[in-house]
């Protein structure tokens, strides 16, 4: 694919490593979707925001969808980083969960347009979008298990049950966020903190079912 004329001021970017170009393009995607929504943006919009050429885009990403997936992963890791940094080991785990969830939800609410794209439009990518969404949800569920495990011990045989319940908690929180997005309540996501915290406490502190009792 022939290169296009670089946007003004982009010549200096030619010497940047590929990782820097990739980061600029992901940021360009974020600005583009926040301004216009994913369905209406083009690769031209992304490269204009990033200050690079179309050739550089296709050296980093095969398609616009690939760039959206990269943005989704970066944004998800950013939100997870906020969650992790909000953990205070000096507090009991229930207080830690509530404080961390509040910080996480506030982070999600900070960019409503981007949030809608990442929670809703990522699913429009089909199996690719679903796969990466599940991977990010698994990372979040693993972290929930880690935090809860520090202050609330489970028998070894309950580990699989706890992991499954953690994923159920993540799914429940995601559904509450989706509902807020659809109802135009993105700016008030932090008000979901008590409900999300109660969900974590109720689900992850419940004892695993007794297999013998289930068979009876």
QUIZI-V153848 format. One record per pair of residues at least 24 apart in sequence whose ideal C-beta (glycine too) atoms are under 8 Angstrom apart, sorted by sequence separation. I is the first residue (numbers start at 1). GAP is how many residues later the second one is. If there is no record, write none. Layout:
{{I:GAP} {I:GAP}}
This chain:
{{28:24} {83:24} {142:24} {172:24} {25:25} {79:25} {82:25} {141:25} {144:25} {24:26} {141:26} {144:26} {173:26} {24:27} {25:27} {172:27} {24:28} {79:28} {141:28} {21:29} {78:29} {79:29} {138:29} {141:29} {38:30} {137:30} {140:30} {169:30} {21:31} {25:31} {169:31} {172:31} {25:32} {137:33} {137:34} {169:34} {21:35} {25:35} {33:35} {168:35} {169:35} {25:36} {137:37} {13:38} {21:38} {22:38} {29:38} {33:38} {165:38} {166:38} {13:39} {21:39} {22:39} {29:39} {75:39} {165:39} {7:40} {7:41} {10:41} {18:41} {26:41} {29:41} {30:41} {165:41} {9:42} {10:42} {18:42} {25:42} {29:42} {76:42} {162:42} {10:43} {13:43} {75:43} {7:44} {26:44} {6:45} {7:45} {25:45} {26:45} {30:45} {6:46} {7:46} {72:46} {162:46} {6:47} {71:47} {97:47} {100:47} {161:47} {5:48} {22:48} {26:48} {161:48} {4:49} {68:49} {158:49} {3:50} {4:50} {72:50} {97:50} {158:50} {3:51} {4:51} {96:51} {97:51} {157:51} {3:52} {148:52} {152:52} {1:53} {2:53} {68:53} {69:53} {152:53} {155:53} {1:54} {68:54} {93:54} {154:54} {93:55} {96:55} {119:55} {69:56} {80:56} {144:56} {148:56} {1:57} {68:57} {72:57} {83:57} {93:57} {94:57} {148:57} {93:58} {119:58} {120:58} {69:59} {73:59} {77:59} {80:59} {84:59} {92:59} {93:59} {119:59} {65:60} {69:60} {72:60} {76:60} {80:60} {83:60} {87:60} {144:60} {72:61} {89:61} {120:61} {77:62} {115:62} {119:62} {65:63} {69:63} {73:63} {76:63} {80:63} {65:64} {72:64} {76:64} {116:65} {115:66} {108:69} {112:69} {116:70} {115:71} {101:72} {105:72} {112:74} {112:75} {37:76} {34:77} {109:77} {35:78} {108:78} {109:78} {34:79} {37:79} {38:79} {109:79} {33:80} {34:80} {37:80} {109:80} {30:81} {33:81} {108:81} {109:81} {39:82} {34:83} {38:83} {106:83} {30:84} {33:84} {37:84} {105:84} {106:84} {105:85} {38:86} {105:87} {33:88} {102:88} {105:88} {102:91} {105:91} {101:92} {98:95} {101:95} {98:96} {101:96} {98:99} {101:99} {97:100} {94:103} {97:103} {97:104} {94:107}}
